[in-house]
Amino acid sequence: MDFLKRFSRDKVGLFFGIVLVLIYLIALTAHWITPYDPLQTDLRKVFQPPSWEHWLGTDQFGRDMLSRVILATQITARVTGLAILFAVITGVPIGMFVGFVGGWLDGLVMRITDMLLIFPIIMLAIVLVVIIGPTENGVIFALGISQMPQFIRVARGVTLSVKEELYIEAAVAVGASREYILRRHVWPNISAPIIVQASLTLPVFVLNASALSYLGLGVQPPTPEWGQMLNESVAFIFNAPYLMIGPTIALFLFTLAANLVGDALQETINPKLKKRK
């Protein structure tokens, strides 16, 4: 409750937190709230401009753009959410373990992590998608692997700090197992930085998922995705510029909301950051 009170004082973060919740509500209810079938083609209605019947117009196959943007919201939310989950459940346990154990294993894992961090996220994701294949699962795996090193570093860093606490030494002294200490004592005390890292990773995943689809390496047609829709609209930018409106606004709002909510969470958990601004 104290956390929610402090978070609610940040009016910008609270507003965009509501926007982010609304985006996820749209994603969860996409199949029920789309005015038309997003995949249904109708060649009699191609390139219709925005109207009361089709608020964002129709594309080159006569498909309703608003319906496709709504369904693409679900696709993007699912891909980015599962990618973050994958990065967390793989990176955090590794970071906690090597941070707690230390020694040669810690050195080896961190050297590998540093090597992976050399590559830009999108470049690493492109390489992985090319290897795995341009599918939804391929994008999830590629994005998750590309950000896993960040979660390893964060989890390791906070674990190194927490393991010096007296209650950890007391647990070791009474013979508690390593797994028990990590699960019951270390994780509850490092979960806040992990949540912040996950919130800051969300906009990165949204942009990279759309970038992969824009390059033809993400979710494949006819399933709609914002980056893919923007790529298709480029060919008709002079004849039907309205095709860019829906996916552009959706991508902008999702990225902006995720960024500002992540910043607000970081400042709420660590008020010192707010004082520096």
C-alpha positions as CSV (number, residue, x, y, z in Angstrom):
1,M,0.0,0.0,0.0
2,D,2.9,2.4,0.8
3,F,4.4,1.7,-2.6
4,L,1.0,2.5,-4.4
5,K,0.7,5.7,-2.4
6,R,4.2,6.8,-3.5
7,F,3.6,5.8,-7.1
8,S,0.3,7.7,-7.2
9,R,2.1,10.9,-6.4
10,D,3.8,10.7,-9.7
11,K,0.9,12.1,-11.9
12,V,2.6,11.4,-15.2
13,G,3.5,7.9,-14.2
14,L,0.0,7.3,-12.9
15,F,-1.7,8.6,-16.1
16,F,0.4,6.5,-18.4
17,G,0.0,3.5,-16.0
18,I,-3.7,3.8,-16.7
19,V,-2.9,4.0,-20.4
20,L,-0.8,0.9,-20.2
21,V,-3.5,-1.0,-18.4
22,L,-6.0,0.1,-21.1
23,I,-3.7,-1.2,-23.8
24,Y,-3.5,-4.6,-22.1
25,L,-7.3,-4.6,-21.6
26,I,-7.6,-4.1,-25.4
27,A,-5.1,-6.9,-26.0
28,L,-7.0,-9.3,-23.7
29,T,-10.4,-8.5,-25.3
30,A,-9.2,-8.0,-28.9
31,H,-11.2,-10.9,-30.3
32,W,-14.4,-9.5,-28.8
33,I,-14.1,-5.8,-29.5
34,T,-12.9,-5.8,-33.1
35,P,-15.7,-4.3,-35.3
36,Y,-14.8,-6.6,-38.2
37,D,-12.9,-9.8,-38.8
38,P,-9.2,-8.5,-39.0
39,L,-8.3,-11.3,-41.5
40,Q,-11.4,-11.2,-43.7
41,T,-10.6,-9.7,-47.2
42,D,-13.1,-7.8,-49.3
43,L,-11.8,-6.7,-52.6
44,R,-14.9,-4.5,-53.1
45,K,-13.7,-2.2,-50.2
46,V,-10.0,-1.8,-50.9
47,F,-8.3,1.5,-50.0
48,Q,-11.4,3.1,-48.4
49,P,-10.4,6.3,-46.5
50,P,-11.3,6.7,-42.9
51,S,-15.1,7.0,-42.4
52,W,-17.8,6.2,-39.8
53,E,-17.9,2.7,-41.2
54,H,-14.1,2.1,-41.1
55,W,-12.6,4.6,-38.7
56,L,-9.0,4.0,-39.9
57,G,-9.9,3.0,-43.5
58,T,-9.3,-0.3,-45.2
59,D,-6.1,-1.7,-46.7
60,Q,-5.2,-3.1,-50.1
61,F,-7.2,-6.3,-49.4
62,G,-10.3,-4.5,-48.0
63,R,-9.5,-5.4,-44.4
64,D,-10.6,-3.0,-41.7
65,M,-7.5,-1.3,-40.3
66,L,-8.9,-0.6,-36.9
67,S,-9.7,-4.2,-36.4
68,R,-6.2,-5.1,-37.5
69,V,-4.6,-2.6,-35.2
70,I,-6.6,-4.0,-32.2
71,L,-5.6,-7.6,-33.0
72,A,-1.9,-6.5,-33.5
73,T,-2.1,-5.0,-29.9
74,Q,-2.8,-8.5,-28.6
75,I,0.0,-10.0,-30.7
76,T,2.5,-7.4,-29.5
77,A,1.5,-7.7,-25.9
78,R,1.8,-11.5,-26.0
79,V,5.1,-11.5,-27.7
80,T,6.7,-8.9,-25.5
81,G,5.2,-10.3,-22.3
82,L,6.4,-13.8,-23.0
83,A,9.8,-12.5,-24.1
84,I,10.2,-10.7,-20.8
85,L,9.0,-13.7,-18.9
86,F,11.6,-15.9,-20.7
87,A,14.4,-13.4,-20.0
88,V,13.5,-13.3,-16.3
89,I,13.1,-17.0,-15.6
90,T,16.3,-17.8,-17.4
91,G,18.5,-14.8,-16.5
92,V,17.5,-14.1,-12.9
93,P,18.2,-17.6,-11.5
94,I,21.6,-17.7,-13.2
95,G,22.5,-14.2,-11.9
96,M,21.4,-15.1,-8.3
97,F,23.3,-18.4,-8.3
98,V,26.6,-17.1,-9.7
99,G,26.4,-14.0,-7.5
100,F,25.8,-16.1,-4.4
101,V,28.4,-18.8,-5.2
102,G,31.1,-16.6,-6.7
103,G,34.4,-18.1,-7.7
104,W,35.4,-19.3,-11.2
105,L,31.8,-20.0,-12.2
106,D,30.9,-16.3,-11.5
107,G,33.9,-15.2,-13.6
108,L,33.0,-17.5,-16.5
109,V,29.3,-16.5,-16.7
110,M,30.1,-12.8,-16.5
111,R,32.6,-13.0,-19.3
112,I,30.0,-14.7,-21.5
113,T,27.5,-12.1,-20.4
114,D,29.8,-9.3,-21.3
115,M,30.4,-10.8,-24.7
116,L,26.7,-11.0,-25.4
117,L,26.2,-7.4,-24.3
118,I,28.7,-6.2,-26.9
119,F,26.2,-6.8,-29.6
120,P,23.2,-4.4,-30.1
121,I,20.0,-6.0,-29.0
122,I,18.4,-5.8,-32.5
123,M,21.4,-7.3,-34.2
124,L,21.5,-10.2,-31.8
125,A,17.7,-10.7,-32.2
126,I,18.0,-10.6,-36.0
127,V,20.7,-13.3,-36.0
128,L,18.7,-15.5,-33.6
129,V,15.5,-15.1,-35.6
130,V,17.3,-16.0,-38.8
131,I,18.6,-19.2,-37.2
132,I,15.3,-20.1,-35.5
133,G,12.9,-18.9,-38.1
134,P,10.6,-15.9,-38.5
135,T,7.7,-17.1,-36.3
136,E,6.1,-15.7,-33.2
137,N,7.9,-18.2,-31.0
138,G,11.1,-17.3,-32.8
139,V,10.7,-13.6,-32.0
140,I,9.9,-14.4,-28.3
141,F,13.0,-16.6,-28.0
142,A,15.2,-14.1,-29.8
143,L,14.1,-11.1,-27.7
144,G,14.3,-13.1,-24.5
145,I,17.9,-14.3,-25.2
146,S,19.0,-10.8,-26.3
147,Q,18.0,-9.3,-22.9
148,M,18.8,-12.2,-20.7
149,P,22.4,-10.9,-20.0
150,Q,20.9,-7.7,-18.6
151,F,18.8,-9.7,-16.1
152,I,21.9,-11.8,-15.2
153,R,23.9,-8.7,-14.4
154,V,21.1,-7.1,-12.4
155,A,20.3,-10.2,-10.4
156,R,24.0,-10.9,-9.8
157,G,24.7,-7.3,-8.6
158,V,21.9,-7.2,-6.1
159,T,22.7,-10.7,-4.9
160,L,26.3,-9.7,-4.2
161,S,24.9,-7.0,-2.0
162,V,22.3,-9.0,-0.2
163,K,24.5,-12.0,0.6
164,E,26.6,-9.9,2.9
165,E,23.6,-9.2,5.2
166,L,23.6,-10.8,8.7
167,Y,20.4,-12.7,8.1
168,I,22.1,-14.5,5.2
169,E,25.1,-15.4,7.4
170,A,22.7,-16.6,10.1
171,A,20.8,-18.8,7.6
172,V,24.2,-20.3,6.4
173,A,25.2,-20.9,10.1
174,V,22.1,-22.9,10.9
175,G,22.7,-25.1,7.9
176,A,20.0,-23.9,5.5
177,S,20.5,-25.2,2.0
178,R,21.7,-22.9,-0.9
179,E,18.4,-23.3,-2.7
180,Y,16.4,-22.4,0.4
181,I,18.5,-19.3,1.0
182,L,18.2,-18.1,-2.5
183,R,14.4,-18.7,-2.6
184,R,13.4,-17.5,0.8
185,H,16.0,-14.8,1.6
186,V,17.7,-13.6,-1.5
187,W,14.8,-13.4,-4.0
188,P,12.3,-11.4,-1.9
189,N,15.0,-8.8,-1.3
190,I,16.1,-8.5,-5.0
191,S,12.6,-8.7,-6.6
192,A,12.1,-4.9,-6.7
193,P,15.1,-4.2,-9.0
194,I,14.1,-7.1,-11.2
195,I,10.6,-5.7,-11.6
196,V,12.0,-2.3,-12.5
197,Q,14.4,-3.9,-15.0
198,A,11.5,-5.8,-16.6
199,S,9.4,-2.6,-16.8
200,L,12.3,-0.8,-18.5
201,T,12.8,-3.7,-20.9
202,L,9.2,-3.6,-22.1
203,P,9.5,-0.6,-24.4
204,V,12.7,-2.0,-25.8
205,F,10.9,-5.3,-26.7
206,V,8.0,-3.4,-28.2
207,L,10.2,-1.5,-30.6
208,N,12.4,-4.5,-31.4
209,A,9.4,-6.8,-32.1
210,S,8.0,-4.2,-34.5
211,A,11.4,-3.7,-36.1
212,L,11.8,-7.4,-36.7
213,S,8.3,-7.6,-38.2
214,Y,9.1,-4.5,-40.3
215,L,12.1,-6.3,-41.7
216,G,10.0,-9.4,-42.4
217,L,11.6,-11.4,-39.6
218,G,8.7,-11.3,-37.1
219,V,5.1,-12.4,-37.1
220,Q,4.2,-13.4,-40.6
221,P,1.1,-12.3,-42.6
222,P,-1.8,-12.5,-42.6
223,T,-1.5,-12.1,-38.8
224,P,-1.3,-8.4,-38.2
225,E,1.6,-6.7,-36.3
226,W,2.4,-3.0,-36.1
227,G,5.8,-3.2,-37.7
228,Q,4.6,-5.4,-40.5
229,M,1.6,-3.1,-41.1
230,L,3.9,-0.1,-41.3
231,N,6.1,-1.9,-43.8
232,E,3.1,-2.7,-46.0
233,S,1.8,0.9,-45.8
234,V,5.1,2.3,-47.2
235,A,4.2,1.0,-50.7
236,F,1.0,3.0,-50.6
237,I,2.2,6.1,-48.8
238,F,1.1,8.5,-51.6
239,N,-2.2,6.7,-52.5
240,A,-3.3,5.8,-49.0
241,P,-1.2,7.6,-46.3
242,Y,-3.9,6.9,-43.7
243,L,-2.7,3.2,-43.5
244,M,0.1,4.4,-41.3
245,I,-2.0,6.3,-38.8
246,G,-3.3,3.3,-36.7
247,P,-0.1,1.3,-36.2
248,T,2.0,4.5,-35.7
249,I,-0.2,5.8,-33.0
250,A,-0.5,2.4,-31.3
251,L,3.3,1.8,-31.4
252,F,3.9,5.4,-30.1
253,L,1.5,5.1,-27.2
254,F,2.6,1.6,-26.1
255,T,6.3,2.6,-26.1
256,L,5.7,6.0,-24.5
257,A,3.5,4.5,-21.7
258,A,5.9,1.6,-21.0
259,N,8.9,4.0,-20.8
260,L,7.2,6.5,-18.5
261,V,5.7,3.8,-16.2
262,G,9.2,2.1,-16.0
263,D,10.8,5.5,-15.0
264,A,8.0,6.1,-12.5
265,L,8.5,2.6,-10.9
266,Q,12.3,3.2,-10.8
267,E,11.9,6.5,-9.0
268,T,9.2,5.1,-6.6
269,I,11.5,2.2,-5.6
270,N,14.6,4.4,-5.5
271,P,13.6,8.0,-4.5
272,K,17.2,9.2,-4.8
273,L,16.9,9.1,-8.6
274,K,14.1,11.6,-8.5
275,K,16.1,14.0,-6.4
276,R,19.0,14.0,-8.9
277,K,16.7,15.3,-11.7
